[in-house]
């Protein structure tokens, strides 16, 4: 009736749902780290003096990413993640906003 229980008194259905959510959150965390690394690599390859420290709060314009650089960076992220970011998406102002845009168009984890 209520499904099997695991050793911790949680039903198997609940445990499976929790596992899926943990995998999804882990996937997002990994994607965020990977995207941040890709942005760092992009800046390192294209700038004479790339920033020493990059955070989600770093402003893209202060990093030296102009409108053309933004287009190039988004193309690179699209190629890497096999996604398409629509042209009508508002231009992100921070690294965190750029990561959110990318994650929004990444495929969801199965069964989430």
Secondary structure, DSSP 8 states (H G I E B T S, - for coil): ----B-TTS-BHHHHHHHHHHHHHHHHHHHHHHHHHHHHHHHHHHH-SS--S---TT-BTTTTT--HHHHHHHHHHHHHHHT----TTS----BHHHHHHHHHHTS---TT-
